[in-house]
């Protein structure tokens, strides 16, 4: 992974490479909890994928991350 670079001309950090959206094919339910039971592994993975996608969107909206 490339290290971030500072754009001296613009006086700001250069946008970082795009991160693709995760596709959830687990069939699990998205929740705000990740627990330690094996019965809920699909739900946990679905929840983590949803949170990662939220973070990705926030970074794009803040102008920190490129979209492509």
C-alpha positions as CSV (number, residue, x, y, z in Angstrom):
1,X,0.0,0.0,0.0
2,X,1.4,3.4,-1.0
3,X,2.1,5.9,1.7
4,X,0.1,9.2,1.8
5,X,1.8,12.1,0.2
6,X,1.5,15.8,1.0
7,X,0.7,18.1,-2.0
8,X,2.9,21.1,-1.4
9,X,1.2,23.2,-4.1
10,X,-2.3,22.6,-2.6
11,X,-1.1,22.6,1.0
12,X,-3.0,19.4,1.7
13,X,-2.6,15.7,1.7
14,X,-3.2,14.0,-1.6
15,X,-6.3,11.8,-1.9
16,X,-5.6,8.2,-1.3
17,X,-6.5,5.4,-3.7
18,X,-10.0,4.2,-3.9
19,X,-11.3,1.4,-1.7
20,X,-14.0,-0.7,-3.2
21,X,-17.4,-1.3,-1.6
22,X,-17.6,-4.7,0.2
23,X,-20.4,-6.9,-1.1
24,X,-22.2,-8.9,1.6
25,X,-23.2,-12.3,0.4
26,X,-23.4,-13.9,3.8
27,X,-27.2,-13.7,4.2
28,X,-26.6,-12.4,7.8
29,X,-28.5,-9.6,9.4
30,X,-26.6,-6.3,9.9
31,X,-26.5,-5.2,13.5
32,X,-24.4,-2.9,15.7
33,X,-22.9,-5.9,17.7
34,X,-20.1,-8.3,17.0
35,X,-20.3,-11.2,19.5
36,X,-18.4,-14.3,20.3
37,X,-21.0,-17.0,19.4
38,X,-20.4,-19.1,16.3
39,X,-24.1,-19.1,15.5
40,X,-23.9,-15.4,14.6
41,X,-20.8,-15.4,12.4
42,X,-22.7,-14.5,9.3
43,X,-24.4,-11.6,11.1
44,X,-21.0,-10.4,12.5
45,X,-19.5,-10.4,9.0
46,X,-22.5,-8.6,7.6
47,X,-22.2,-6.0,10.3
48,X,-18.5,-5.5,9.9
49,X,-18.9,-5.1,6.1
50,X,-21.7,-2.5,6.6
51,X,-19.5,-0.5,9.1
52,X,-16.5,-0.6,6.8
53,X,-18.6,0.7,3.9
54,X,-19.9,3.5,6.2
55,X,-16.3,4.5,7.0
56,X,-15.4,4.3,3.3
57,X,-18.3,6.7,2.4
58,X,-17.3,9.1,5.2
59,X,-13.7,9.2,3.9
60,X,-15.0,9.9,0.4
61,X,-17.4,12.6,1.6
62,X,-14.5,14.2,3.6
63,X,-12.4,14.3,0.4
64,X,-9.8,12.0,1.9
65,X,-10.4,9.0,-0.4
66,X,-10.9,8.9,-4.1
67,X,-13.9,7.2,-5.6
68,X,-12.2,5.4,-8.4
